[in-house]
């Protein structure tokens, strides 16, 4: 599902590294599992690289609670954009998007998410994850993830 309307949470960071190098980190599932706030593991399930239609599974943790998601790549333009839709079983959960804009010194990365959960699923998600305010949590997580991405990409 493409991003539509304003994201529920979004932030950006300027990174002193070339767009292609940053894109490589963002699409490296092992690296992003280390950098993302709730994600503890990601593995390709269908396909083995970032391309539209490829699927990866994510294992996430918040406190003592853990859950898995299925993510389908919707956009993969090297050095420019990486995006994916997230489902829990068959229920849409979110759309995540990383946009990379070149700058004189490197690039700016904007990470955004759109909440796709149906109303009836929000309470279930809260019980499963232990996160009461998903939008605020995602806003905080995006900032933390982007700061880690910056540090990782700039050390080369």
N, C-alpha and C positions, 0 to 999 in steps of 0.2 A: 504494500500500500504506500503510495507516495505521500510525502508530507503535504498537509493541507492546513491552511490557517496558521495562526500563531502557535509556536511550540508551547508546551506546558512549562518547560524549563530550557534555558539556553545560556551559554557563556562562551567567551573566547579568550585566547591567549596568543601572544606573539612569540614565535620560536625562532632562534638563530640557527636554523637548519633548512636545507633546501626542501621544497614541497615534496619531491619524490622520496626523499629519505623519511620524512614524517609520515607520508602515506604508507610506506613500508612498515613502519612501527604500528600504525593504526590497524593495518590488515594482518599483522602477525598475531594470531590468536594467543599464543603463549605469552608474548610481551604484554598484550592488553589485559590478559587475566591477572598479571602482576600489578598493572597500573590502575585498573578500574577499582572503584570503592567496594562494591559488593561481589564482584565476580571473582571466583576462585579457580575456575578452569573453563576452557573453551576448546572444543575439538570439532574438526570438520566431520560432518555426517554424510553429506552428499556433495561431491566435488572435493577439491583439496586446495582451493585458492579462492581469493576474492573475485567473484564474477557473478553477475546477475543470475539468480536461480540456485546458486550454491547454498547449502544449509549447514549451519553449525549448531551444536548443542552447548548451552551454557549452564554451568553449575554456580549458584550464587549462595551467599551466606550473609545473614544479618544477625549478630549475636549468636544464639544457639540454634537458630532456625536456618534451614537450607532448602533450596528448591532448584528445579531445573527448568530451562526454557528451550524452545526451538526457534532459531533465528534464520530467516531467509533473506539473502542479500538481494536488495532491490536496485542498488546503484554501486558501481565500482569503476571509477574513472581515475586511473593512476595520477597521483599528484594533485587531484582536484576534489573528489568526493567519494565517500564510502558510507552506505546506508543500508539498514536492514529492518525488517519487520520482526517483531517478537510475538510468539504465541506460548501459552501454557496449555498443553494438550492441543485442543483445536480453537481455544478462545483467544482472540486478538488481545494483546496486552499493550504494546507500544510500537512506535517507529523511532529509531535512533538514526542520527545523521551527523557525519563529520564533514564539514566543508573546509577546504584548504585554499587560502588566497595568498598568492605570492606577494612578498614585500621586498624592499631593497636589500634587507639583511637576511631574509629567509621567508617566513610565511606567518600568516595568522590562521589559527584553527578555531572554528566555531563548532562546538558540540551542542546538539539540540535533541530534545525528545518530545514526542507527542503521545499523550495518554490515549490509548485505544480501548481501554477496558470498558465493557458494558457496565451499566450501573449495578446490576445484580451481582457482578463478579468482584466489585471493589471490596466488599466485606470479606469474601473468601481470600482475596489477595492479602488483605490486612492480617488475617489469621495465619496464613501460610508464611508470610515474611516477617511478621511482627512490626511492620512499618505502618503507622497510623496515617501519616500525611505523606503519601507517595510523592506528590509534586514538590514539596519542600525538601524532602530527602533527596530526590533526583537533582534538584538545583544545587544542593551542597555537594553531592557526589560528583557532578559534572565539574565543579570548580576544583575539587581535589584531584580528579583524574587528569584534568588539563595541566595542573601544576606538575604532576608526576610525569606526564607526557613531555612537557617542556624540559624538565631536568634530564630525562632519559635521552631525548633526541639531541640535546645540546652537548651531552658528553660524548656523543658520536658513536 
